[in-house]
Amino acid sequence: MARSQPYTVACDGGLVTSSNSIDLLKTPGVATKLQNFEVSIEGGYRRINGYTKYKVNNVTPALPAGSTATILGVFPYADGVIACVSDDIYFSNDGANWLQINRSSVSGTGDNYTAFTGRSVLNRTNQGQCTFAIAEGATFNYGEIFIADGANKIYSFRMEGTGNLNTRTFFAAEITVSGTNGVKFITIHDNHLIAAGVAGNLNTVFHSQVNDFDNFAAGGSFTLSDQVVGIKGFREDLILFCENSIHKLINLHNSDTVRIDPITDNVGCLSGYSIQEIGGDLLFLAADGFRTVAGTARIGDVELGTVSKQIQPIVSLLARNIDDYIINSLVIREKSQYRLYYTNVVLANSAQEGIVGTLRPNGFQWSETKGLEVTSINSNFDNNGVEVYYHGDTNGYVYTHDVGHSFDGDNIDAIYETPDYDYGDFGTLKTLHYIKMSITPEGTVQPTLTVKFDFGNLDVPQPDSILLDSVPEPSTFSNAIFGSAIFGASEQPLVRESLVGSGHSNNFRFSSFDSNSPYIINGFYVDYIPSGRR
């Protein structure tokens, strides 16, 4: 009888959809499907967190507009969140009570609560997808927030004070950039408020007077030969993303040396809503994939790099159909993670998709989300210095993002599928003996293991799926509960399961469809018995 042989796989490399099955034999740790998993910064593949309706102290959450409507923008501000919906803007610090903050003729010295709520509503007519910028001030409690929506003037809002909202002071105003034209993109750079995507001036970038954000009359502008689709500060420069080119604005603070230098005339940005800073680079979506604008060791030099070749088919399909989607992105810093969501409002929630990139020492590794509808998303540090994440959808609610174990009560459909393994010899038949899986559970978990032989060939007997219902939750100090936790359970237990079936190759599929805790698949060990060639 042939002796059994070992085969070990460490989960690493993320999702790869741009290689064929033979090429993937060289990289056993990657995934051919990685849905609602994320690449962990410590290694392995982790089932993602969920989201829940925004609420504080378990209050019953309410809709910002009082009825179902698409959330056009969200931004964490002060001790709560700002939400843009329909023609209005709201603020809440409990999720149950929403204060309408788009008010007209607010006193320049600020309104108390009674005066502010008594002001007439300033309609944000035909409000579109919103962008935000925030300016910190030495005398500001929370900073001044600026909101642009593509159809209206920039709206500024500031709130001072603590405690109940009816004890605070409110400041608000509209900012004129160019006549009555609406503004689509804004950012703060070098103590200026920068505006782009201005109706009638789509090739022009405007800036305010230094340290005077509402004064564009004393500011200036720069006109390019290409339409501007996004702006972002990067170190000392302002990067100008256009449809077919990218430029940088240098020395904005010095009128004698300010200039625009081209970075490239061959690459453009598909969506300004895809631009994020991560790992000291700016990441954005181009026609040929996700790219970075990275400063090199040579001062003033800039290089462009494509970082998503592993998932090129997915990105190419997104790029071809970009006009069908609402694009949103954010960075989760503690995970070194970039997320881009592309939502088609015609489709059901279960069909909505996203892309997750985790920055690891050897570059970005990717996965996908499914079933998470996002029409707006943002992150910021709250008044306690904690980074928080919120998103909105077409149901009109604001959600706390990347928390909990479910999609607001719905199960998370998570799938990790490996490439097919030939164990070094595709011509030899192998009988699987057992598998040992390194799994890190974060609570009660019950994933399912499925083995498919010979690429799922229907002429080959395929074994039944195995429910992994005995993954012991680790007993860690300060977390384990006496009488319920398993004493001595390892932090990364090895779960052993006997296997049946034979084939020239096989793959493994780890899946779960539940609202249980997340878990990490770190890797696995397979014991198999080779037999004769066939």
Disulfide bonds with the S-S distance in Angstrom:
none
